[in-house]
Amino acid sequence: MKRMFCAAIALLTAAMLLCLSACAKPQDSQAATADEAIHAVEESDNVNGMRFDMTLLQFSQEFNKGKSADETASMMDIRKWQMNGKPETDENGVQVQYWYYEAGDISFTATVEVQSDKLMNVGCGTTMSHFMGMTNNQNNSDEVLDQAAQMAAAVCGLPADKTKTVRDIFYRTTTGSDDTYWYQGFVFSLSKKTDDEDNKNNMMLFRVFPVTEKLKDEWKLKEYDS
């Protein structure tokens, strides 16, 4: 993807972080239920009060495990992750570093705490024009949603049979009035950035990050109901 894509993704991620900082306060950690999640989340001093108990390297490895059965799948190469700008400090004084990973028409993003090296959130982004288009007579949206679901299942530690559920959650963010859902202690959201002068570069970013049930109530998050 072009640099414009990376810059737009960075703005989306930064905007979401600023939005959360306005209403989030550190809370006691709450992991997904033991029978659902392999990897726990943990307390943090960041504006969310939570983070994944996983580094960027560990996430890349878990993401690849989900693709290991498909010989045609493109594996994530940790060496291709790139820093997006310099570290920034959130309102709680925690330094975070934005990262991005270009994978053709789809890119991945990550926000990493500098001191702990743990993930705050991960995202899967593309242009709206690509999402709405077709390649080889197949809807591009299917591929993007599949990648986003695999990303979220990997970082949340959800078993393989929950990937379809996560995919449906992200799909609902594109079709209904709600662009954010709460499920098993995690927030699944869709952010958009429009460019009135060049709508081909309108961006969309699927993201996932952990929150406590208390924050779920404070933010009035809608719980996913299959």
N, C-alpha and C positions, 0 to 999 in steps of 0.2 A: 504494500500500500504506500501511497505517497506520504510525505511529511505532513501534509495538511490533515490527513487522517489521524496521525499520531497526536498532532496538536489539538484537534477537536476532541479526541478521546481523553487527553489530559484535562481539558476544560470540563468535560462531563464529570470526570472523577473528582476534580477539585471542587466543582459546584456541589456534588453530592456530599462531600466531606464537610463543606461549610454549612450545608443545610442541616446535617446531622448534629454538628457542633452547637447549633443554636438551641437544640432542645434536648440533647443527650447529656446524662450525668453518669459518672462511674457507678456501676451496680455490681452486686454479687454475681459471679459467673453461673451460667446454667447451660449445661451441655445437652445435646439431643439425647433422647432416651437410649439406654444401653443396647437395646435390641435393634436400634436403627443405625446408630453412628459408631464407626470404628475409632475415629479420632475425636477427642474431646476439644472443647473450647476452654479458654481460661480467662481469668481476670486480667485487665490491663488498665493502665493509667490514661489511655487515650480517650478521646471524646466519646467513644462508644462504650467504654468500660469493659470491652470484650475484644478478643482476637482469636484467630484460629491457632491451635497448637501445632503449627506446621510451617516450615520454611518454604521458600520459593522452589528450592531444589526438591524437597519432599513432595510438594504439589505436582511438579512436573513428572516425577516418578510415578505417582499415583494415577495421574492422567494417562500416562502411557500404559499402565497395567490394564486399564479399561479398554485399550485398543489392541492389546497383544494378541487377541484371538483373530484379528482381521489382518491378513498379510498385506492388504492394499492400503491400510491406514497409514497416515503420515504421523510419525512419532514426534513428540515435542523435544527439541534439542535445547538443553539448558543454556548452551553457549549463545543462543540467539536472543535471549532476553536482553533488552537494552534499558538503561536508566533513562527516564524521561524528565530532564531537568535536574535541578539540585534538590537536596532534602529540604522539606518544609516543616515548620513547627505548628502543631495544632493548638487549639485554645487551652489545652491542659499542659502544654510544654513538651509534648512527645514529638520527637522528630520522625517524620515518615518520608519514604522514598517511593515515587511512582515509577512503575516499570511497564514496558509494553513488549509484545511479541507479535511480529508480523507473520501471518500464515496465508499469503495470497489475498483474497478478498475478505478474509476474516482476520481480526487481530484479537489478542488477549491482553488484558491489563491486570495489574496487581498493585496494591498499596501495602508496603512493608514497613513495619516499625524498624527504625535504624538500630536501636540499642538491642532489642530482643531478637531481631532478624525473623520475626514471626509475621504472618499475613493478617492484615485487617480485613481485606476483601479481595475478590478476584472478579474479572469481568470478561465478557465475550462481545466484541463489537463488530459492526459492519456499516456500510452505507444503506440508507433506506432503499435506494434504487436497486442495489444488489439484492437486498432481502426480498423485494417485490418481483424480481426478475426470474428468468429460467435459464438453466444451462443443460444442454443435452436433453431437452424435453422434460426436465425435472425441476420442480420448484426450488429455488435457492434457499427459501425460508426453511425447508426441511433440514438442509445441511446445517444452517446456522443454529437452529433450535437443538439439533442433535449435539452439536459441539458445545453449546451452552449447558445442556443437561449433563454431558459427560464431565465438563469442567466443575459444575456445582457438586455432582455426586462425588467426585474425587476429593475436593477440598473439604466437603462436609463429612466424608467418610461413610456415605450411605451405600448400602449393598446394591449389587447390580440390578436387582429386581425393582429398585426404586427410581432408576433412571427415567423410566417412562413417566412416572409421577412428576418428577422435576421438569421434564420436557413439557408436560401439560400445564404446569404452573407458569412457565415462561411463555407458553403459547397464549395463555389467558391474559397475560399482561399486554398482548398485542391486539386483542380483539374486544375486550370489555372496557368499562369505565375505570377499572382499577388497574394501576400500573405497578402495584406493590402487594405482595402477599407474605404472610407469616406461615412457616411450616417447620415443625420439629425444632423450634428454637432459632431458626434462621430467617432472614429477610431475603426475598427474591424480588428483584425490581427491574424495571426497564426505564432507562433515561433516554431522552431524545434531545438533539440539538439541530435546529433548522437554520438553513442559510437561504434567505429570500432571494439573493442574487444568483445563487448556483445551487438549485435543489438537488442536483446529482450528488452533492457532498453532504446532504443532510445525514446526520449520524444517529445510530441507535446502539445502546450498550446495555446488555443483560448483566446484572451484578448479583452477587450473593455475599452476605456477611452475617455474623452471629449477633443476636441481641437477647436480652433477658425478657422474660414474660412481662415484667414490670414495664420495660420500655415499650413492649408491644402494646400495652394498654395506654401508655402516655402518648404514643404516636397514633393511636387508634388504627392499628394495622388490621386488615381483614385476614382472617385465618382461612387457609386453603381448605376447601371441602370438596372431595372427589365425588 
